[in-house]
Every structure is written in structure tokens, then in C-alpha cells.
């Protein structure tokens, strides 16, 4: 976790300076995203809350996504990460909603995703973005760290500016793909600032 503290500090300080807030929904990161955000002194100024949504019952209890909204949307996918980020943002009335969902390992999940697969998303005042990460590793703890880092990177103002994310509206279908993206986000998107 120590290696992620500088990123968490940068994100936390920017959130405080801008008087912005964040709510977190995470699953396979197991609370590391929240722990990192809370490691910054003064975190109560920006961290409004979070939940480890590891199961469907946890999602029902903490996110309360209506059945009709989640129809056809599976966990460990970009659309689910966007939906979770949208709902945690709405429920906590925050500037940003951040979500992570995946399979930390040592085996994959019931959807066929391998260990080391996660999808992260952030929803903010002017748009949203989702990203899939596949580490190729079955090391559970290393994957949890990588997933937390990937989620925090979406909140990093330097990366947001590079992606020009906040100039695009949230799409009604909650898809973050630009239309030119390959079928798998692990491949390079021609318009992606995340290559």
C-alpha cells in the first residue's frame, strides 16, 4: 500500500483544494481504494463514504440499483462499474462516484473473466469514463493493489485533463466506449489517453 500513498495524497489534496467529494463502491480491491483515500490527513473533507460490494446482496443493500437498471448488466464489466459509480455518487450526493469490480484471484470469476481482471469507472459532474485492466497475474494481493491504483488514477486530475474526459456527456447507455475502441479494453483505443 505504501507505494500508492503518493497518488492517494495527490488525489486527496486536489479534492480538498477544489472542495469536491467522492463516494466509493469497490469489490475485488477489498476496501483498499477507500483505505488509501482515508490515509490522507483531512480526508473527511472529501471522502463521504464507501462500501465493499462483494456480492449481489451487498449491492442491493449499499447501492440499491433498481432491477430494471441492472437488467442485462453483469458484474465485473465496464457498464456495471459505471452504474455502481453513478449510484454511489447519487446516494451519497458527491461530486465524484468511483467504482471497481473484478476478479482478484487466484482464480477467475463466474463470468469467465480471468484472475487479474477488473473494471473501474468514475462518474463526475460533466461525464464518465470506464476502463478495464487485466494484469495477467493470479496473485490476489498484488491484483488488489493494482486494482486500487487503477481506480485512483481515474480520480487523478492530471489524467483527467489528459483524457479530456470532462468535456463529454454521460451516455444514456452508460457505455464509456468512444466507438473506435477495440472489443477488449486491454487493447489500445485509438483515442484513449490511457494507452
Phi and psi in degrees as a GROMACS rama.xvg file:
@    title "Ramachandran Plot"
@    xaxis  label "Phi"
@    yaxis  label "Psi"
@TYPE xy
-55.7522  -36.46  UNK-2
-67.7425  -18.9442  UNK-3
-94.1342  -7.23926  UNK-4
-62.1666  -39.5704  UNK-5
-61.2073  -39.6338  UNK-6
-64.7944  -45.1752  UNK-7
-61.0436  -40.8835  UNK-8
-63.4412  -44.9907  UNK-9
-60.8293  -45.862  UNK-10
-64.3417  -47.5819  UNK-11
-61.2496  -43.4765  UNK-12
-65.2313  -37.8979  UNK-13
-67.2013  -42.5719  UNK-14
-59.4762  -44.9807  UNK-15
-62.5091  -47.3244  UNK-16
-61.0873  -34.2573  UNK-17
-91.8123  -1.51295  UNK-18
57.4556  42.3273  UNK-19
-105.35  158.2  UNK-20
-126.391  161.976  UNK-21
-141.594  145.001  UNK-22
-122.176  145.748  UNK-23
-126.503  135.062  UNK-24
-122.425  119.833  UNK-25
-135.459  155.866  UNK-26
-124.486  -79.8449  UNK-27
-74.4382  -9.69408  UNK-28
-78.7435  -12.8375  UNK-29
62.7412  25.0975  UNK-30
100.767  -3.06941  UNK-31
-65.0483  -35.5826  UNK-32
-60.875  -48.8064  UNK-33
-63.5763  -43.4266  UNK-34
-58.893  -41.6381  UNK-35
-66.2425  -44.5026  UNK-36
-63.3787  -34.9555  UNK-37
-79.6059  -12.2098  UNK-38
-73.034  -13.6384  UNK-39
-85.587  125.945  UNK-40
-55.4493  135.526  UNK-41
85.6554  16.203  UNK-42
-60.0318  -24.4698  UNK-43
-64.5271  -14.6542  UNK-44
-73.3941  -24.5427  UNK-45
-128.415  -25.4759  UNK-46
-90.4088  111.521  UNK-47
-93.8239  -17.5739  UNK-48
149.766  169.672  UNK-49
-165.855  169.366  UNK-50
-146.064  145.388  UNK-51
-90.935  103.463  UNK-52
-97.5624  80.5546  UNK-53
-91.6618  -18.6377  UNK-54
-135.776  166.568  UNK-55
-59.517  -45.2434  UNK-56
-58.5998  -37.1406  UNK-57
-64.8865  -41.1217  UNK-58
-61.9359  -42.034  UNK-59
-61.7012  -41.9462  UNK-60
-73.3809  -44.6444  UNK-61
-94.2867  -33.4046  UNK-62
-98.7312  -31.9606  UNK-63
52.9943  45.6486  UNK-64
-74.5278  122.52  UNK-65
-58.711  144.371  UNK-66
-53.1598  -40.8525  UNK-67
-66.4905  -30.1527  UNK-68
-74.8562  -31.3804  UNK-69
-94.117  0.0991005  UNK-70
-59.1814  125.76  UNK-71
79.5061  1.52197  UNK-72
-108.312  120.533  UNK-73
-99.1232  155.537  UNK-74
-63.5716  166.076  UNK-75
59.1638  36.2816  UNK-76
-135.503  159.446  UNK-77
-61.9108  -42.8323  UNK-78
-60.4185  -38.3852  UNK-79
-67.6711  -42.0643  UNK-80
-59.5989  -42.2544  UNK-81
-63.6596  -43.0889  UNK-82
-63.8856  -43.8914  UNK-83
-64.1395  -42.856  UNK-84
-63.1473  -41.4409  UNK-85
-62.0934  -42.9368  UNK-86
-74.738  -39.1805  UNK-87
-66.1731  -36.4314  UNK-88
-62.3705  -46.3055  UNK-89
-66.8098  -42.985  UNK-90
-67.4631  -36.1994  UNK-91
-96.8948  -3.558  UNK-92
54.1545  53.1815  UNK-93
-105.571  165.239  UNK-94
-66.5671  -41.9691  UNK-95
-124.374  142.004  UNK-96
-115.804  128.337  UNK-97
-122.209  132.457  UNK-98
-137.754  150.056  UNK-99
-139.349  138.49  UNK-100
-152.34  127.898  UNK-101
-173.011  -154.696  UNK-102
-135.008  104.611  UNK-103
-78.5499  -23.5399  UNK-104
111.381  179.403  UNK-105
-79.8116  -5.67617  UNK-106
-114.513  171.632  UNK-107
-78.8082  -170.872  UNK-108
-103.33  179.231  UNK-109
-72.8545  -7.88304  UNK-110
-91.0839  -3.56576  UNK-111
96.4048  2.65538  UNK-112
-77.936  139.749  UNK-113
-76.3207  163.947  UNK-114
-56.4867  142.738  UNK-115
91.09  6.65783  UNK-116
-98.3401  130.021  UNK-117
-147.257  156.075  UNK-118
-122.423  133.459  UNK-119
-123.805  150.04  UNK-120
-149.053  152.015  UNK-121
-133.5  137.96  UNK-122
-122.252  129.935  UNK-123
-133.737  -169.369  UNK-124
-61.6178  -30.2888  UNK-125
-121.397  9.31284  UNK-126
165.326  -170.043  UNK-127
-150.38  160.588  UNK-128
-151.624  146.769  UNK-129
-132.081  153.265  UNK-130
-147.437  143.142  UNK-131
-106.654  135.941  UNK-132
-121.773  134.075  UNK-133
-127.873  111.485  UNK-134
-78.6077  -25.1628  UNK-135
78.222  11.0738  UNK-136
-114.74  150.362  UNK-137
-105.562  11.5726  UNK-138
-78.1956  105.08  UNK-139
-55.7485  -50.738  UNK-140
-66.9456  -42.8954  UNK-141
-62.7028  -39.2632  UNK-142
-65.8552  -41.0802  UNK-143
-59.365  -41.7808  UNK-144
-64.0729  -44.6426  UNK-145
-63.3688  -38.5338  UNK-146
-66.0906  -43.0203  UNK-147
-63.1703  -41.6178  UNK-148
-62.3348  -43.7708  UNK-149
-62.243  -40.5144  UNK-150
-65.1975  -46.095  UNK-151
-62.9318  -33.339  UNK-152
-60.9267  -30.2626  UNK-153
-69.4588  -23.4542  UNK-154
-90.809  -9.90443  UNK-155
-69.4103  119.087  UNK-156
-56.7427  -32.5014  UNK-157
-62.0898  -42.2596  UNK-158
-75.4624  -35.4292  UNK-159
-61.054  -43.5813  UNK-160
-64.3679  -41.0819  UNK-161
-64.459  -33.833  UNK-162
-83.2537  -10.1542  UNK-163
52.1106  30.9793  UNK-164
-58.9264  -41.7072  UNK-165
-83.6532  12.2235  UNK-166
-101.269  -3.17865  UNK-167
-106.991  138.441  UNK-168
-73.9198  157.646  UNK-169
-67.9772  130.229  UNK-170
-80.5347  144.93  UNK-171
-60.0838  -32.7511  UNK-172
-84.8537  7.41406  UNK-173
57.6477  24.932  UNK-174
-94.3451  133.414  UNK-175
-95.3708  1.40122  UNK-176
-73.5945  143.548  UNK-177
-86.7335  -10.4279  UNK-178
106.219  -26.736  UNK-179
-99.6161  -1.21805  UNK-180
-70.819  145.482  UNK-181
-69.9406  167.124  UNK-182
-59.5353  -32.2858  UNK-183
-110.883  131.155  UNK-184
-68.8156  -13.9006  UNK-185
-71.3483  -16.9438  UNK-186
-87.0284  161.377  UNK-187
-75.8209  133.305  UNK-188
-90.3643  132.899  UNK-189
-61.3542  -23.5567  UNK-190
-105.814  3.95712  UNK-191
-80.8583  134.823  UNK-192
-84.6977  2.67462  UNK-193
-100.163  3.04339  UNK-194
